[in-house]
């Protein structure tokens, strides 16, 4: 954001709100163990911020700078991943132009309920050997799916 502001970009208030919300959700998840829905919201907020910043960077900065940003984001995501190395394999069957999330069914969100939310959000689902589901589709649909999942996980 600092680099974009130097180029004259006025970051939208919604993006700043999403960034603040992500920070708050991270603090909440650090204090309360087992807050899986908080991490889903953090991913949603940060995805929105990332999309905005990369789009604006493509308009205002050189392609090399944007590529450096994307590389740094990729490296940062790899560093914070808590999954064992075996699960970091490339997800196959997902078109390049689509986003994906890996979902692990739990008691209050069984596989069939996850599939139902995916279908309602116009997403596709690929089961994995470990019982998780890879849900993929257009970014807007993923956001809708995550909202439904979060609402379902937090009710009760």
DSSP file (Angstrom, degrees, kcal/mol; ACC not computed):
  #  RESIDUE AA STRUCTURE BP1 BP2  ACC     N-H-->O    O-->H-N    N-H-->O    O-->H-N    TCO  KAPPA ALPHA  PHI   PSI    X-CA   Y-CA   Z-CA
    1    1 A X     >        0   0    0      0, 0.0     4,-2.6     0, 0.0     5,-0.2   0.000 360.0 360.0 360.0 -36.1    0.0    0.0    0.0
    2    2 A X  H  >  +     0   0    0      1,-0.2     4,-2.0     2,-0.2     5,-0.1   0.935 360.0  47.5 -62.7 -45.6    2.9    2.3    0.8
    3    3 A X  H  > S+     0   0    0      1,-0.2     4,-1.0     2,-0.2    -1,-0.2   0.900 113.2  48.6 -62.7 -40.2    4.3    1.9   -2.7
    4    4 A X  H  4>S+     0   0    0      1,-0.2     5,-2.6     2,-0.2     3,-0.3   0.880 108.6  53.3 -68.6 -37.0    1.0    2.5   -4.3
    5    5 A X  H ><5S+     0   0    0     -4,-2.6     3,-1.5     1,-0.2    -1,-0.2   0.873 103.4  57.2 -65.2 -35.3    0.3    5.6   -2.2
    6    6 A X  H 3<5S+     0   0    0     -4,-2.0    -1,-0.2     1,-0.3    -2,-0.2   0.821 105.7  51.6 -62.4 -29.5    3.7    7.0   -3.4
    7    7 A X  T 3<5S-     0   0    0     -4,-1.0    -1,-0.3    -3,-0.3    -2,-0.2   0.409 129.7 -97.7 -87.4   1.3    2.3    6.6   -6.9
    8    8 A X  T < 5S+     0   0    0     -3,-1.5     2,-0.4     1,-0.3    -3,-0.2   0.535  72.4 147.7  99.3   6.5   -0.9    8.5   -6.0
    9    9 A X      < -     0   0    0     -5,-2.6     2,-0.8    -6,-0.1    -1,-0.3  -0.621  37.9-149.8 -79.6 130.4   -3.3    5.6   -5.4
   10   10 A X        -     0   0    0     -2,-0.4     3,-0.1    -6,-0.0    -1,-0.0  -0.873  20.9-134.6 -98.8 104.2   -5.9    6.3   -2.7
   11   11 A X        -     0   0    0     -2,-0.8     5,-0.0   -10,-0.1    42,-0.0  -0.334  25.8-110.2 -61.4 133.7   -6.6    2.9   -1.1
   12   12 A X     >  -     0   0    0      1,-0.1     4,-1.8    -2,-0.0     3,-0.2  -0.283  16.2-124.3 -67.2 151.6  -10.3    2.3   -0.7
   13   13 A X  H  > S+     0   0    0      1,-0.2     4,-2.6     2,-0.2     5,-0.2   0.824 109.9  60.4 -65.3 -31.8  -11.8    2.3    2.8
   14   14 A X  H  > S+     0   0    0      2,-0.2     4,-2.4     1,-0.2    -1,-0.2   0.902 104.9  48.3 -63.0 -40.2  -13.3   -1.2    2.2
   15   15 A X  H  > S+     0   0    0     -3,-0.2     4,-2.2     2,-0.2    -2,-0.2   0.918 112.0  48.6 -66.8 -42.8   -9.8   -2.6    1.7
   16   16 A X  H  X S+     0   0    0     -4,-1.8     4,-2.4     1,-0.2    -2,-0.2   0.898 111.2  50.8 -63.1 -39.6   -8.5   -0.9    4.8
   17   17 A X  H  X S+     0   0    0     -4,-2.6     4,-2.7     2,-0.2    -2,-0.2   0.905 109.1  50.9 -63.0 -41.6  -11.4   -2.2    6.7
   18   18 A X  H  X S+     0   0    0     -4,-2.4     4,-2.4     2,-0.2    -2,-0.2   0.893 110.0  50.1 -62.7 -39.4  -10.7   -5.7    5.4
   19   19 A X  H  X S+     0   0    0     -4,-2.2     4,-2.0     2,-0.2    -2,-0.2   0.919 112.5  46.3 -65.5 -43.7   -7.1   -5.4    6.5
   20   20 A X  H  X S+     0   0    0     -4,-2.4     4,-2.3     2,-0.2    -2,-0.2   0.899 112.2  51.4 -64.4 -40.5   -8.1   -4.3   10.0
   21   21 A X  H  X S+     0   0    0     -4,-2.7     4,-2.6     2,-0.2    -2,-0.2   0.896 108.4  51.4 -64.0 -40.4  -10.7   -7.1   10.2
   22   22 A X  H  X S+     0   0    0     -4,-2.4     4,-2.2     2,-0.2    -1,-0.2   0.919 109.6  50.1 -61.8 -43.5   -8.1   -9.7    9.2
   23   23 A X  H  X S+     0   0    0     -4,-2.0     4,-2.0     1,-0.2    -2,-0.2   0.920 111.9  48.1 -60.9 -44.3   -5.8   -8.4   11.9
   24   24 A X  H  X S+     0   0    0     -4,-2.3     4,-2.3     1,-0.2    -2,-0.2   0.913 110.8  50.4 -62.8 -44.2   -8.6   -8.6   14.5
   25   25 A X  H  X S+     0   0    0     -4,-2.6     4,-2.6     1,-0.2    -1,-0.2   0.856 108.0  53.7 -64.7 -34.6   -9.5  -12.1   13.5
   26   26 A X  H  X S+     0   0    0     -4,-2.2     4,-1.9     2,-0.2    -1,-0.2   0.930 109.3  48.3 -64.1 -44.4   -5.9  -13.2   13.7
   27   27 A X  H  X S+     0   0    0     -4,-2.0     4,-1.4     1,-0.2    -2,-0.2   0.902 112.2  49.7 -62.4 -40.8   -5.8  -11.9   17.3
   28   28 A X  H  X S+     0   0    0     -4,-2.3     4,-2.1     1,-0.2     3,-0.3   0.927 110.4  49.2 -63.3 -45.0   -9.0  -13.7   18.1
   29   29 A X  H  < S+     0   0    0     -4,-2.6     6,-0.3     1,-0.2    -1,-0.2   0.812 107.9  54.9 -67.7 -28.6   -7.8  -17.0   16.7
   30   30 A X  H  < S+     0   0    0     -4,-1.9    -1,-0.2     1,-0.2    -2,-0.2   0.837 113.2  42.3 -69.5 -32.4   -4.5  -16.7   18.7
   31   31 A X  H  < S+     0   0    0     -4,-1.4     2,-0.6    -3,-0.3    -2,-0.2   0.797 114.5  50.2 -85.6 -30.3   -6.5  -16.3   21.9
   32   32 A X  S >< S-     0   0    0     -4,-2.1     3,-0.9    -5,-0.1    -1,-0.2  -0.907  80.1-143.2-117.9 106.7   -9.1  -18.9   21.3
   33   33 A X  T 3  S+     0   0    0     -2,-0.6    -3,-0.1     1,-0.2     3,-0.1  -0.290  82.8  30.0 -63.1 149.0   -7.9  -22.4   20.3
   34   34 A X  T 3  S+     0   0    0      1,-0.2     2,-1.4    -5,-0.1     3,-0.3   0.683  71.7 141.9  77.0  19.1  -10.0  -24.2   17.7
   35   35 A X    X>  +     0   0    0     -3,-0.9     4,-1.1    -6,-0.3     3,-0.8  -0.510  11.7 157.0 -90.7  67.4  -11.4  -21.1   16.0
   36   36 A X  H 3>  +     0   0    0     -2,-1.4     4,-1.4     1,-0.3    -1,-0.2   0.826  69.2  59.1 -61.7 -33.6  -11.3  -22.6   12.5
   37   37 A X  H 3> S+     0   0    0     -3,-0.3     4,-1.9     1,-0.2    -1,-0.3   0.804  98.8  59.5 -67.7 -27.8  -13.9  -20.2   11.3
   38   38 A X  H <> S+     0   0    0     -3,-0.8     4,-2.4     1,-0.2    -1,-0.2   0.906 103.5  50.6 -65.8 -40.4  -11.7  -17.3   12.2
   39   39 A X  H  X S+     0   0    0     -4,-1.1     4,-2.3     1,-0.2    -1,-0.2   0.852 107.4  54.0 -67.7 -32.0   -9.0  -18.5    9.9
   40   40 A X  H  X S+     0   0    0     -4,-1.4     4,-2.1     2,-0.2    -1,-0.2   0.914 110.1  46.8 -64.8 -42.0  -11.5  -18.8    7.1
   41   41 A X  H  X S+     0   0    0     -4,-1.9     4,-3.0     2,-0.2     5,-0.2   0.896 109.9  53.3 -66.6 -39.7  -12.5  -15.2    7.6
   42   42 A X  H  X S+     0   0    0     -4,-2.4     4,-3.0     1,-0.2     5,-0.3   0.937 109.6  48.6 -60.0 -46.2   -8.8  -14.1    7.7
   43   43 A X  H  X S+     0   0    0     -4,-2.3     4,-2.2     1,-0.2    -1,-0.2   0.903 112.1  49.5 -60.1 -41.2   -8.2  -15.9    4.4
   44   44 A X  H  X S+     0   0    0     -4,-2.1     4,-1.9     2,-0.2    -2,-0.2   0.948 113.8  44.4 -63.4 -49.2  -11.3  -14.1    2.9
   45   45 A X  H  X S+     0   0    0     -4,-3.0     4,-2.3     1,-0.2    -2,-0.2   0.939 115.8  46.3 -61.3 -48.1  -10.2  -10.7    4.1
   46   46 A X  H  X S+     0   0    0     -4,-3.0     4,-3.0     1,-0.2    -1,-0.2   0.851 108.9  56.2 -67.2 -32.7   -6.6  -11.1    3.0
   47   47 A X  H  X S+     0   0    0     -4,-2.2     4,-2.4    -5,-0.3    -1,-0.2   0.902 108.3  48.0 -62.6 -40.4   -7.7  -12.5   -0.3
   48   48 A X  H  X S+     0   0    0     -4,-1.9     4,-2.2     2,-0.2    -2,-0.2   0.929 113.9  46.2 -64.5 -45.9   -9.8   -9.3   -0.9
   49   49 A X  H  X S+     0   0    0     -4,-2.3     4,-2.7     1,-0.2     5,-0.2   0.932 113.4  49.5 -62.6 -46.1   -6.9   -7.1    0.1
   50   50 A X  H  X S+     0   0    0     -4,-3.0     4,-2.6     1,-0.2     5,-0.3   0.920 110.3  50.3 -60.2 -45.6   -4.4   -9.0   -2.0
   51   51 A X  H  X S+     0   0    0     -4,-2.4     4,-2.2    -5,-0.2    -1,-0.2   0.925 112.8  46.4 -59.6 -45.5   -6.7   -8.9   -5.1
   52   52 A X  H  X S+     0   0    0     -4,-2.2     4,-2.6     1,-0.2     5,-0.2   0.948 114.0  47.1 -62.2 -49.5   -7.1   -5.2   -4.8
   53   53 A X  H  X S+     0   0    0     -4,-2.7     4,-2.5     1,-0.2    -2,-0.2   0.894 113.1  47.6 -64.1 -40.6   -3.4   -4.4   -4.3
   54   54 A X  H  X S+     0   0    0     -4,-2.6     4,-2.1    -5,-0.2    -1,-0.2   0.912 112.3  50.3 -67.2 -41.1   -2.3   -6.6   -7.1
   55   55 A X  H  X S+     0   0    0     -4,-2.2     4,-1.0    -5,-0.3    -2,-0.2   0.936 114.4  43.7 -61.4 -46.3   -4.9   -5.1   -9.5
   56   56 A X  H  X S+     0   0    0     -4,-2.6     4,-2.0     1,-0.2     3,-0.3   0.865 111.1  55.0 -67.3 -36.1   -3.8   -1.6   -8.6
   57   57 A X  H  X S+     0   0    0     -4,-2.5     4,-3.0    -5,-0.2    -1,-0.2   0.875 102.8  56.2 -65.0 -36.8   -0.1   -2.5   -8.8
   58   58 A X  H  < S+     0   0    0     -4,-2.1    -1,-0.2     1,-0.2    -2,-0.2   0.816 111.5  44.6 -64.7 -28.8   -0.6   -3.8  -12.3
   59   59 A X  H  < S+     0   0    0     -4,-1.0    -2,-0.2    -3,-0.3    -1,-0.2   0.865 126.6  26.7 -79.1 -37.6   -2.0   -0.3  -13.2
   60   60 A X  H  < S+     0   0    0     -4,-2.0     2,-0.2     2,-0.1    -2,-0.2   0.688 114.0  53.9-104.5 -21.5    0.6    1.8  -11.4
   61   61 A X  S  < S-     0   0    0     -4,-3.0     2,-0.1    -5,-0.2   -57,-0.0  -0.647  86.7 -88.0-117.0 169.3    3.8   -0.3  -11.3
   62   62 A X     >  -     0   0    0     -2,-0.2     4,-2.0     1,-0.1     3,-0.2  -0.357  37.0-115.7 -71.8 154.5    6.1   -2.1  -13.7
   63   63 A X  H  > S+     0   0    0      1,-0.2     4,-2.4     2,-0.2     5,-0.2   0.842 116.3  57.3 -59.2 -32.9    5.4   -5.7  -14.5
   64   64 A X  H  > S+     0   0    0      2,-0.2     4,-2.1     1,-0.2    -1,-0.2   0.904 106.1  48.8 -64.5 -41.1    8.7   -6.7  -12.8
   65   65 A X  H  > S+     0   0    0     -3,-0.2     4,-2.3     2,-0.2    -2,-0.2   0.908 111.0  49.8 -65.3 -42.4    7.6   -5.1   -9.6
   66   66 A X  H  X S+     0   0    0     -4,-2.0     4,-2.5     1,-0.2    -2,-0.2   0.914 109.6  51.6 -63.1 -42.6    4.3   -6.9   -9.7
   67   67 A X  H  X S+     0   0    0     -4,-2.4     4,-2.2     1,-0.2    -1,-0.2   0.892 108.7  51.5 -60.8 -39.6    6.0  -10.2  -10.3
   68   68 A X  H  X S+     0   0    0     -4,-2.1     4,-2.5     2,-0.2    -1,-0.2   0.911 109.3  50.5 -63.1 -42.3    8.3   -9.6   -7.3
   69   69 A X  H  X S+     0   0    0     -4,-2.3     4,-2.6     1,-0.2    -2,-0.2   0.933 110.6  48.8 -60.0 -46.2    5.2   -8.9   -5.1
   70   70 A X  H  X S+     0   0    0     -4,-2.5     4,-2.3     1,-0.2    -1,-0.2   0.883 111.2  50.2 -63.3 -38.5    3.6  -12.1   -6.3
   71   71 A X  H  X S+     0   0    0     -4,-2.2     4,-2.5     2,-0.2    -1,-0.2   0.923 110.9  48.9 -64.4 -44.5    6.8  -14.1   -5.6
   72   72 A X  H  X S+     0   0    0     -4,-2.5     4,-2.4     2,-0.2    -2,-0.2   0.891 111.3  50.0 -63.7 -39.3    7.0  -12.6   -2.1
   73   73 A X  H  X S+     0   0    0     -4,-2.6     4,-2.5     2,-0.2    -1,-0.2   0.917 110.6  49.7 -63.6 -43.2    3.3  -13.4   -1.4
   74   74 A X  H  X S+     0   0    0     -4,-2.3     4,-1.9     1,-0.2    -2,-0.2   0.916 112.3  47.3 -62.1 -43.8    3.9  -17.0   -2.6
   75   75 A X  H  X S+     0   0    0     -4,-2.5     4,-2.0     2,-0.2    -1,-0.2   0.901 111.7  50.7 -65.0 -41.3    6.9  -17.4   -0.3
   76   76 A X  H  X S+     0   0    0     -4,-2.4     4,-1.6     1,-0.2    -2,-0.2   0.906 109.9  49.8 -64.4 -41.3    5.1  -15.8    2.6
   77   77 A X  H  X S+     0   0    0     -4,-2.5     4,-0.8     1,-0.2    -1,-0.2   0.879 110.4  50.6 -64.6 -37.1    2.1  -18.2    2.2
   78   78 A X  H  < S+     0   0    0     -4,-1.9     3,-0.3     1,-0.2    -1,-0.2   0.872 108.4  53.1 -67.9 -37.1    4.5  -21.2    2.0
   79   79 A X  H  < S+     0   0    0     -4,-2.0    -1,-0.2     1,-0.2    -2,-0.2   0.852 111.6  43.3 -68.4 -35.7    6.3  -20.1    5.2
   80   80 A X  H  < S+     0   0    0     -4,-1.6    -1,-0.2    -5,-0.1    -2,-0.2   0.560  84.0 116.5 -90.3  -7.0    3.1  -19.9    7.3
   81   81 A X     <  -     0   0    0     -4,-0.8     7,-0.0    -3,-0.3    -3,-0.0  -0.407  46.4-166.2 -63.8 132.3    1.5  -23.1    6.0
   82   82 A X        +     0   0    0     -2,-0.1    -1,-0.2     2,-0.0     2,-0.1   0.388  50.9 113.6 -99.3   2.0    1.1  -25.5    8.9
   83   83 A X  S    S-     0   0    0      1,-0.1     5,-0.1     2,-0.1    -2,-0.0  -0.459  75.8-103.9 -75.0 145.0    0.4  -28.5    6.6
   84   84 A X    >   -     0   0    0     -2,-0.1     3,-1.5     1,-0.1     4,-0.5  -0.268  37.0-103.9 -61.8 157.0    3.0  -31.3    6.5
   85   85 A X  G >  S+     0   0    0      1,-0.3     3,-1.5     2,-0.2    -1,-0.1   0.835 118.4  63.2 -53.3 -37.7    5.1  -31.4    3.3
   86   86 A X  G >  S+     0   0    0      1,-0.3     3,-0.7     2,-0.1    -1,-0.3   0.823 101.6  51.1 -60.7 -31.6    3.2  -34.3    1.9
   87   87 A X  G <  S+     0   0    0     -3,-1.5    -1,-0.3     1,-0.2    -2,-0.2   0.515  90.1  78.7 -85.3  -4.8    0.0  -32.1    1.7
   88   88 A X  G <   +     0   0    0     -3,-1.5    -1,-0.2    -4,-0.5    -2,-0.1   0.318  66.9 128.6 -85.5  10.1    1.7  -29.2   -0.1
   89   89 A X  S <  S-     0   0    0     -3,-0.7     2,-0.1     1,-0.1    -3,-0.0  -0.197  74.2 -85.1 -60.8 157.3    1.5  -31.1   -3.4
   90   90 A X        -     0   0    0      1,-0.1     2,-0.6     0, 0.0    -1,-0.1  -0.417  42.3-121.2 -64.1 136.4    0.0  -29.3   -6.3
   91   91 A X        -     0   0    0     -2,-0.1     3,-0.5    -3,-0.1     2,-0.2  -0.720  32.1-154.0 -81.1 119.9   -3.7  -29.6   -6.4
   92   92 A X        +     0   0    0     -2,-0.6     3,-0.1     1,-0.2    -3,-0.0  -0.623  67.4  38.3 -95.9 155.7   -4.7  -31.2   -9.7
   93   93 A X  S    S+     0   0    0     -2,-0.2     2,-0.6     1,-0.2    -1,-0.2   0.511  83.0 115.5  88.2   5.4   -7.9  -30.8  -11.5
   94   94 A X        -     0   0    0     -3,-0.5    -1,-0.2     4,-0.0     6,-0.1  -0.937  67.7-123.7-109.5 119.2   -8.3  -27.1  -10.8
   95   95 A X    >   -     0   0    0     -2,-0.6     3,-1.8     1,-0.1    42,-0.1  -0.261  21.5-119.4 -58.6 147.3   -8.2  -24.8  -13.8
   96   96 A X  T 3  S+     0   0    0      1,-0.3    -1,-0.1     3,-0.0    -2,-0.0   0.791 110.3  57.6 -60.5 -30.8   -5.6  -22.1  -13.6
   97   97 A X  T 3  S+     0   0    0      2,-0.0     2,-0.3    41,-0.0    -1,-0.3   0.408  98.0  79.2 -83.5   4.9   -8.1  -19.2  -13.8
   98   98 A X  S <  S-     0   0    0     -3,-1.8     2,-0.2    40,-0.1    40,-0.2  -0.818  71.3-133.0-115.7 153.4  -10.0  -20.5  -10.7
   99   99 A X  E     -A  137   0A   0     38,-2.4    38,-2.3    -2,-0.3     2,-0.3  -0.614  23.6-164.5 -95.5 159.9   -9.4  -20.2   -7.0
  100  100 A X  E     -A  136   0A   0     36,-0.2     2,-0.3    -2,-0.2    36,-0.2  -0.976  13.3-163.2-144.0 158.0   -9.6  -23.1   -4.6
  101  101 A X  E     -A  135   0A   0     34,-2.4    34,-2.9    -2,-0.3     2,-0.5  -0.987  19.8-133.6-136.1 147.3   -9.8  -23.9   -0.9
  102  102 A X  E     -A  134   0A   0     -2,-0.3     2,-0.4    32,-0.2    32,-0.2  -0.899  26.2-166.5-101.7 128.2   -9.2  -27.2    0.9
  103  103 A X  E     -A  133   0A   0     30,-3.4    30,-3.0    -2,-0.5     2,-0.6  -0.943  12.6-153.9-121.9 133.9  -12.0  -28.0    3.4
  104  104 A X        -     0   0    0     -2,-0.4    28,-0.1    28,-0.2     5,-0.1  -0.928  25.4-125.1-106.0 119.9  -11.9  -30.7    6.1
  105  105 A X        -     0   0    0     -2,-0.6     2,-0.2    26,-0.5     5,-0.2  -0.328  32.5-177.2 -62.3 142.5  -15.3  -32.0    7.1
  106  106 A X  B >   -C  109   0B   0      3,-1.6     3,-1.0     1,-0.0    -1,-0.0  -0.775  43.1 -85.1-130.7 177.3  -16.1  -31.7   10.8
  107  107 A X  T 3  S+     0   0    0      1,-0.3     3,-0.4    -2,-0.2    -2,-0.0   0.899 128.2  37.4 -54.3 -48.4  -19.1  -32.8   13.0
  108  108 A X  T 3  S+     0   0    0      1,-0.3    -1,-0.3    45,-0.1     2,-0.1   0.520 124.6  43.2 -86.9  -2.1  -21.2  -29.7   12.4
  109  109 A X  B <  S-C  106   0B   0     -3,-1.0    -3,-1.6    -5,-0.1    -1,-0.3  -0.604  80.5-178.6-135.8  75.2  -20.1  -29.4    8.7
  110  110 A X     >  -     0   0    0     -3,-0.4     4,-2.1    -5,-0.2     3,-0.4  -0.178  43.8 -95.6 -71.0 169.5  -20.1  -32.9    7.2
  111  111 A X  H  > S+     0   0    0      1,-0.2     4,-2.6     2,-0.2     5,-0.2   0.873 122.9  52.3 -53.1 -45.3  -19.1  -33.7    3.7
  112  112 A X  H  > S+     0   0    0      1,-0.2     4,-2.1     2,-0.2    -1,-0.2   0.873 108.9  49.9 -64.6 -36.3  -22.6  -33.6    2.3
  113  113 A X  H  > S+     0   0    0     -3,-0.4     4,-2.4     2,-0.2    -1,-0.2   0.897 111.0  49.6 -68.0 -39.5  -23.3  -30.1    3.8
  114  114 A X  H  X S+     0   0    0     -4,-2.1     4,-2.4     2,-0.2    -2,-0.2   0.918 110.8  49.8 -63.6 -44.0  -20.0  -28.8    2.3
  115  115 A X  H  X S+     0   0    0     -4,-2.6     4,-2.5     2,-0.2    -2,-0.2   0.888 109.6  52.2 -61.2 -39.5  -21.0  -30.2   -1.1
  116  116 A X  H  X S+     0   0    0     -4,-2.1     4,-2.5     2,-0.2    -2,-0.2   0.932 110.0  47.5 -63.9 -45.9  -24.4  -28.6   -0.8
  117  117 A X  H  X S+     0   0    0     -4,-2.4     4,-1.5     1,-0.2    -2,-0.2   0.900 111.9  51.4 -61.0 -40.6  -22.8  -25.2    0.0
  118  118 A X  H  <>S+     0   0    0     -4,-2.4     5,-2.8     2,-0.2    -2,-0.2   0.923 110.6  47.6 -62.9 -44.3  -20.5  -25.6   -2.9
  119  119 A X  H ><5S+     0   0    0     -4,-2.5     3,-1.5     1,-0.2    -2,-0.2   0.914 110.5  51.6 -64.2 -42.5  -23.3  -26.4   -5.3
  120  120 A X  H 3<5S+     0   0    0     -4,-2.5    -1,-0.2     1,-0.3    -2,-0.2   0.800 111.5  48.6 -62.1 -28.9  -25.3  -23.4   -4.1
  121  121 A X  T 3<5S-     0   0    0     -4,-1.5    -1,-0.3    -5,-0.2    -2,-0.2   0.267 118.0-112.0 -95.8  10.7  -22.3  -21.2   -4.7
  122  122 A X  T < 5S+     0   0    0     -3,-1.5    16,-0.4     1,-0.2     2,-0.3   0.902  71.6 138.3  59.9  45.3  -21.7  -22.6   -8.2
  123  123 A X      < -     0   0    0     -5,-2.8     2,-0.3    -8,-0.1    -1,-0.2  -0.783  49.3-126.9-117.1 161.3  -18.5  -24.4   -7.3
  124  124 A X  E     -B  136   0A   0     12,-2.8    12,-2.4    -2,-0.3     2,-0.4  -0.746  18.5-148.5-104.5 156.5  -17.0  -27.8   -8.0
  125  125 A X  E     -B  135   0A   0     -2,-0.3     2,-0.5    10,-0.2    10,-0.2  -0.990  10.8-172.3-130.8 132.5  -15.7  -30.3   -5.5
  126  126 A X  E     -B  134   0A   0      8,-2.6     8,-3.0    -2,-0.4     2,-0.1  -0.986  20.9-139.2-120.2 120.1  -12.9  -32.8   -5.7
  127  127 A X  E     -B  133   0A   0     -2,-0.5     2,-0.3     6,-0.2     6,-0.2  -0.484  17.3-146.6 -73.9 149.9  -12.6  -35.3   -2.9
  128  128 A X    >   -     0   0    0      4,-2.6     3,-1.7    -2,-0.1    -1,-0.0  -0.747  24.8-109.3-112.5 164.0   -9.0  -36.1   -1.7
  129  129 A X  T 3  S+     0   0    0      1,-0.3    -1,-0.1    -2,-0.3    -2,-0.0   0.809 115.7  58.3 -61.2 -31.6   -7.6  -39.4   -0.3
  130  130 A X  T 3  S-     0   0    0      1,-0.1    -1,-0.3     2,-0.0     3,-0.1   0.382 122.0-101.5 -83.4   5.7   -7.3  -37.9    3.2
  131  131 A X  S <  S+     0   0    0     -3,-1.7   -26,-0.5     1,-0.3    -2,-0.1   0.292  84.4 122.7  94.6 -10.0  -11.0  -37.2    3.4
  132  132 A X        -     0   0    0    -28,-0.1    -4,-2.6    -5,-0.1     2,-0.4  -0.337  54.6-132.4 -78.6 166.6  -10.7  -33.4    2.7
  133  133 A X  E     -AB 103 127A   0    -30,-3.0   -30,-3.4    -6,-0.2     2,-0.7  -0.966   1.5-145.7-122.3 138.0  -12.4  -31.7   -0.2
  134  134 A X  E     -AB 102 126A   0     -8,-3.0    -8,-2.6    -2,-0.4     2,-0.5  -0.921  19.5-166.9-100.6 116.8  -11.0  -29.3   -2.7
  135  135 A X  E     +AB 101 125A   0    -34,-2.9   -34,-2.4    -2,-0.7     2,-0.3  -0.903  15.2 172.0-106.3 127.3  -13.6  -26.7   -3.5
  136  136 A X  E     +AB 100 124A   0    -12,-2.4   -12,-2.8    -2,-0.5     2,-0.3  -0.957  14.7  97.1-142.0 156.5  -12.9  -24.6   -6.6
  137  137 A X  E    S-A   99   0A   0    -38,-2.3   -38,-2.4    -2,-0.3   -14,-0.1  -0.979  70.6 -10.4 163.9-157.7  -14.4  -22.0   -8.9
  138  138 A X    >>  -     0   0    0    -16,-0.4     4,-2.1    -2,-0.3     3,-0.5  -0.373  64.0-117.2 -69.3 146.5  -14.6  -18.3   -9.5
  139  139 A X  H 3> S+     0   0    0      1,-0.2     4,-2.2     2,-0.2     5,-0.1   0.856 114.3  53.0 -54.7 -39.7  -13.2  -16.0   -6.7
  140  140 A X  H 3> S+     0   0    0      1,-0.2     4,-2.0     2,-0.2    -1,-0.2   0.885 109.5  49.4 -63.8 -37.5  -16.6  -14.4   -6.0
  141  141 A X  H <> S+     0   0    0     -3,-0.5     4,-2.6     2,-0.2    -1,-0.2   0.868 107.9  53.6 -69.4 -36.7  -18.2  -17.9   -5.6
  142  142 A X  H  X S+     0   0    0     -4,-2.1     4,-2.8     2,-0.2    -2,-0.2   0.921 108.2  50.7 -62.8 -43.3  -15.4  -19.0   -3.2
  143  143 A X  H  X S+     0   0    0     -4,-2.2     4,-2.1     2,-0.2    -2,-0.2   0.922 110.8  48.4 -60.3 -44.4  -16.1  -15.9   -1.1
  144  144 A X  H  X S+     0   0    0     -4,-2.0     4,-2.2     1,-0.2    -1,-0.2   0.918 111.7  50.3 -60.8 -44.6  -19.8  -16.7   -1.0
  145  145 A X  H  X S+     0   0    0     -4,-2.6     4,-2.6     1,-0.2    -2,-0.2   0.922 109.9  49.6 -59.3 -47.2  -19.0  -20.3   -0.1
  146  146 A X  H  X S+     0   0    0     -4,-2.8     4,-2.6     1,-0.2    -1,-0.2   0.864 109.0  52.7 -63.8 -36.1  -16.7  -19.2    2.8
  147  147 A X  H  X S+     0   0    0     -4,-2.1     4,-2.6     2,-0.2    -1,-0.2   0.930 111.0  46.7 -63.9 -44.5  -19.4  -16.9    4.1
  148  148 A X  H  X S+     0   0    0     -4,-2.2     4,-2.3     2,-0.2    -2,-0.2   0.913 113.3  49.1 -63.2 -42.9  -21.9  -19.8    4.1
  149  149 A X  H  X S+     0   0    0     -4,-2.6     4,-2.7     2,-0.2    -2,-0.2   0.916 112.4  47.8 -62.9 -43.5  -19.4  -22.1    5.8
  150  150 A X  H  X S+     0   0    0     -4,-2.6     4,-2.0     2,-0.2    -2,-0.2   0.922 111.8  49.4 -65.1 -44.1  -18.6  -19.5    8.5
  151  151 A X  H  X S+     0   0    0     -4,-2.6     4,-1.1     1,-0.2    -1,-0.2   0.910 114.3  45.7 -61.5 -41.9  -22.2  -18.8    9.2
  152  152 A X  H  < S+     0   0    0     -4,-2.3     3,-0.2     1,-0.2    -2,-0.2   0.896 112.9  49.8 -67.9 -41.3  -23.0  -22.5    9.5
  153  153 A X  H  < S+     0   0    0     -4,-2.7    -1,-0.2     1,-0.2    -2,-0.2   0.820 113.9  45.3 -68.9 -31.0  -19.9  -23.2   11.7
  154  154 A X  H  < S+     0   0    0     -4,-2.0     2,-0.3    -5,-0.2    -1,-0.2   0.628  92.2  89.5 -91.8 -13.2  -20.7  -20.3   14.1
  155  155 A X     <        0   0    0     -4,-1.1     0, 0.0     1,-0.2     0, 0.0  -0.663 360.0 360.0 -81.4 144.3  -24.4  -21.0   14.5
  156  156 A X              0   0    0     -2,-0.3    -1,-0.2     0, 0.0    -2,-0.1   0.281 360.0 360.0 108.6 360.0  -25.1  -23.4   17.4
